[in-house]
Amino acid sequence: MSAYLDIIAAYDAKADQLAERYEKVASERMLAEILPVIPVGGEGRLALDVGAGTGRDAAWLTSLG
């Protein structure tokens, strides 16, 4: 259990730096492999962004329609 707590503490200590690095990578680049299968445009399209990120990808998907 202490190794688990050590990992959490290390992540917590660097959370700001990690979030900044994460935000520097564009969604288009991060999701490039799945772009061909994402239907874009039109009304009523739904996407579920399940993760623990900053919401960057959800905002990008919303911008696609």
Backbone torsions as a table, in degrees:
resi	resn	phi	psi	omega
1	MET	NA	-33.0	-177.7
2	SER	-67.8	-33.3	176.9
3	ALA	-62.4	-40.3	177.7
4	TYR	-61.1	-45.7	179.4
5	LEU	-65.6	-35.4	176.9
6	ASP	-63.0	-41.1	179.1
7	ILE	-63.9	-45.6	179.4
8	ILE	-62.1	-43.3	179.7
9	ALA	-63.1	-40.8	179.2
10	ALA	-65.8	-42.9	178.1
11	TYR	-64.1	-44.5	-179.5
12	ASP	-60.6	-40.3	-179.5
13	ALA	-65.4	-27.3	-176.9
14	LYS	-113.4	13.3	-175.0
15	ALA	-56.3	-42.9	-179.9
16	ASP	-62.3	-43.9	179.1
17	GLN	-65.9	-41.8	-179.9
18	LEU	-64.8	-42.2	178.7
19	ALA	-63.5	-41.0	178.6
20	GLU	-62.4	-44.4	178.1
21	ARG	-64.3	-40.7	179.5
22	TYR	-60.4	-44.9	-177.3
23	GLU	-67.7	-21.1	-179.7
24	LYS	-73.3	-18.3	-179.8
25	VAL	-93.7	122.9	-178.3
26	ALA	-68.6	146.6	177.7
27	SER	-57.6	-39.3	-179.9
28	GLU	-57.1	-39.2	179.4
29	ARG	-74.0	-43.8	-177.4
30	MET	-64.7	-34.9	-174.9
31	LEU	-107.2	16.9	-175.3
32	ALA	-53.8	-37.3	-177.0
33	GLU	-69.6	-26.0	-179.0
34	ILE	-102.7	-4.5	179.8
35	LEU	-52.5	-41.5	-178.5
36	PRO	-61.0	-20.2	-178.2
37	VAL	-105.3	4.9	178.1
38	ILE	-91.5	113.8	177.0
39	PRO	-72.9	129.4	-178.2
40	VAL	-118.7	157.6	177.7
41	GLY	80.9	170.3	180.0
42	GLY	82.3	163.1	-180.0
43	GLU	-97.4	156.0	175.7
44	GLY	82.7	8.0	176.9
45	ARG	-74.6	140.0	179.4
46	LEU	-123.6	147.4	174.6
47	ALA	-140.0	143.6	177.3
48	LEU	-115.7	116.2	178.4
49	ASP	-101.7	96.7	-178.6
50	VAL	-101.5	110.7	-179.0
51	GLY	-173.3	-171.3	180.0
52	ALA	-124.3	33.2	-178.4
53	GLY	-88.9	-158.3	-175.3
54	THR	-93.5	-5.9	-175.3
55	GLY	94.9	1.5	-178.4
56	ARG	-56.1	-47.8	-177.0
57	ASP	-69.7	-35.7	177.5
58	ALA	-63.8	-41.5	178.3
59	ALA	-64.6	-40.6	179.0
60	TRP	-64.7	-45.6	178.2
61	LEU	-59.9	-40.0	177.5
62	THR	-61.3	-38.9	180.0
63	SER	-65.8	-21.2	178.8
64	LEU	-79.7	-14.3	-179.6
65	GLY	101.4	NA	NA
